[in-house]
Amino acid sequence: MSEENSFGLTEFQLSDLLKTNPKVTICDLRKKEDFAKGHIKKSLLAKFDEEKLLDVSQTSKVVLVSYDEKQAKEMASALRSHGFDTYYLIGGMRNWTLGLYCTNVSYVGTGYP
């Protein structure tokens, strides 16, 4: 694995990580409407804002997901430079095939499941 991709996870690696590590935080960087249409279980809607994401606990692994990986990869790289254990989903949500959870768009960001 090249250094550039050393912090990228495939969907199967992420799925295994979710099963074995309860301290994984998944931050979805897509638009609220896209998140509502389908997201990875237990993921949180987040904005592409380095300062906001820096509030995530440094004791957990953080996995960023975006539509096609570009945004998540850039943000993961920025957070890693601040000492966070941060990864991104290779291929982004467009390549995720392991099931999605849908939410009413009016509930997104309210803490309601």
C-alpha positions as CSV (number, residue, x, y, z in Angstrom):
1,M,0.0,0.0,0.0
2,S,1.5,3.4,-0.9
3,E,1.9,6.1,1.7
4,E,-0.7,8.2,-0.1
5,N,-3.4,5.4,0.4
6,S,-2.1,4.2,3.8
7,F,-5.1,5.8,5.5
8,G,-7.7,4.7,3.1
9,L,-10.1,1.8,4.0
10,T,-12.1,-0.4,1.7
11,E,-15.8,-1.0,2.5
12,F,-14.9,-4.4,3.9
13,Q,-12.1,-3.1,6.1
14,L,-14.5,-0.4,7.4
15,S,-17.2,-3.0,8.1
16,D,-14.7,-5.2,10.0
17,L,-13.5,-2.2,12.0
18,L,-17.0,-1.3,13.0
19,K,-17.6,-4.8,14.3
20,T,-14.4,-4.9,16.4
21,N,-13.8,-1.3,17.6
22,P,-16.6,0.5,19.4
23,K,-14.6,3.8,19.4
24,V,-14.9,4.3,15.6
25,T,-16.6,7.5,14.6
26,I,-17.9,7.8,11.1
27,C,-18.4,11.3,9.8
28,D,-20.4,11.7,6.6
29,L,-19.4,14.8,4.7
30,R,-22.2,14.7,2.1
31,K,-25.2,17.0,1.9
32,K,-28.0,16.6,4.5
33,E,-30.4,15.4,1.8
34,D,-27.9,12.7,0.5
35,F,-27.3,11.6,4.1
36,A,-31.0,11.2,4.7
37,K,-31.4,9.0,1.5
38,G,-28.8,6.5,2.8
39,H,-25.9,6.5,5.1
40,I,-23.7,4.0,7.0
41,K,-25.1,2.8,10.3
42,K,-24.0,5.0,13.2
43,S,-22.5,7.6,11.0
44,L,-22.8,11.3,11.8
45,L,-23.5,14.1,9.4
46,A,-20.6,16.5,9.4
47,K,-19.6,19.5,7.3
48,F,-16.3,19.9,5.4
49,D,-14.9,22.1,8.2
50,E,-11.6,21.3,9.8
51,E,-12.4,23.2,13.0
52,K,-15.7,21.5,13.6
53,L,-14.2,18.0,13.0
54,L,-11.4,18.8,15.4
55,D,-14.0,18.5,18.2
56,V,-14.1,14.7,17.6
57,S,-12.3,12.8,20.3
58,Q,-8.7,12.0,19.6
59,T,-9.1,8.7,21.4
60,S,-11.2,7.3,18.7
61,K,-10.6,6.3,15.1
62,V,-12.3,8.7,12.8
63,V,-13.5,7.5,9.3
64,L,-14.6,10.2,6.9
65,V,-16.9,9.4,4.0
66,S,-17.9,11.6,1.1
67,Y,-19.6,10.9,-2.2
68,D,-16.6,9.9,-4.2
69,E,-13.7,9.9,-1.6
70,K,-12.0,13.2,-2.7
71,Q,-13.4,15.4,0.0
72,A,-13.0,12.8,2.7
73,K,-9.4,12.0,1.7
74,E,-8.4,15.7,1.8
75,M,-10.0,16.2,5.2
76,A,-8.5,13.0,6.6
77,S,-5.1,14.1,5.5
78,A,-5.6,17.5,7.2
79,L,-6.8,15.9,10.5
80,R,-3.9,13.4,10.4
81,S,-1.6,16.4,10.3
82,H,-3.2,17.5,13.6
83,G,-2.5,14.1,15.3
84,F,-5.9,12.4,14.7
85,D,-6.2,8.7,13.9
86,T,-8.2,9.5,10.7
87,Y,-9.1,7.4,7.7
88,Y,-11.3,7.8,4.6
89,L,-13.6,5.3,2.7
90,I,-11.9,4.4,-0.6
91,G,-14.3,5.0,-3.4
92,G,-16.7,6.9,-1.2
93,M,-20.4,6.3,-0.7
94,R,-20.9,5.6,-4.4
95,N,-19.0,2.3,-4.0
96,W,-20.6,1.3,-0.6
97,T,-22.6,-1.9,-1.1
98,L,-23.1,-3.2,2.4
99,G,-26.4,-1.6,3.2
100,L,-27.7,1.9,4.0
101,Y,-29.8,3.4,6.7
102,C,-32.4,6.0,5.7
103,T,-33.6,9.0,7.7
104,N,-36.4,11.5,7.3
105,V,-34.5,14.6,6.1
106,S,-36.2,16.8,8.7
107,Y,-34.6,14.6,11.5
108,V,-31.0,14.9,10.2
109,G,-28.8,16.7,12.7
110,T,-31.4,16.6,15.5
111,G,-30.1,13.4,17.2
112,Y,-33.4,11.6,16.3
113,P,-32.6,8.2,14.8
